[in-house]
Amino acid sequence: MRKLIDCRDHPSETRCTLVLIGEEEEVLRAAAEHAVSAHGRTDGPELRAQLRRSLRNETPQPA
């Protein structure tokens, strides 16, 4: 099952609306890169754990 993470679940001053969807590890990697580049966070085990807790299962859209 694909996972998603949505920046709107973590309100910020930038009002970011990015949503990442994919396999768990690729979403975590992209979310960490985004958190560093767009939100000034520091990558590390604490950030990765926080992001992992924020992952949700993707709800497939009807065809």
C-alpha positions in Angstrom: 0.0 0.0 0.0 1.3 3.4 -0.9 1.8 6.0 1.8 1.2 9.8 1.9 2.3 12.7 3.9 0.6 16.1 3.7 2.3 19.4 4.7 -1.2 20.8 5.6 -1.2 18.4 8.6 1.8 20.5 9.9 0.8 24.1 9.6 3.7 26.5 9.0 4.3 30.1 8.2 4.7 29.2 4.5 1.2 27.7 4.3 2.7 24.8 2.4 0.2 22.5 0.6 2.6 19.8 -0.7 1.4 16.2 -0.6 3.8 13.4 -1.3 2.5 9.9 -2.2 4.5 6.7 -2.9 6.3 3.8 -1.3 7.1 4.5 2.3 10.9 4.9 2.1 10.7 7.2 -1.0 8.0 9.4 0.7 10.2 9.6 3.8 13.2 10.6 1.8 11.4 13.2 -0.2 9.6 14.6 2.9 12.9 14.9 4.8 14.5 16.7 1.8 11.5 19.0 1.6 11.4 19.7 5.3 15.1 20.8 5.1 14.9 22.9 1.9 11.5 24.5 2.3 11.0 24.6 6.1 14.5 25.0 7.5 14.4 21.7 9.5 17.5 19.7 10.3 17.6 16.2 8.9 18.3 13.4 11.4 16.7 10.6 13.3 14.2 12.8 15.2 12.9 14.4 12.0 12.6 11.0 10.3 10.7 9.5 13.2 8.3 12.5 13.3 7.7 12.1 9.5 7.2 8.4 9.8 4.5 9.0 12.5 2.8 11.4 10.0 2.5 8.8 7.2 -1.0 7.7 6.3 -2.2 5.0 3.9 -3.2 6.4 0.5 -7.0 6.1 -0.1 -7.3 5.0 -3.7 -9.6 7.1 -5.8 -12.4 5.3 -7.7 -11.7 4.8 -11.4 
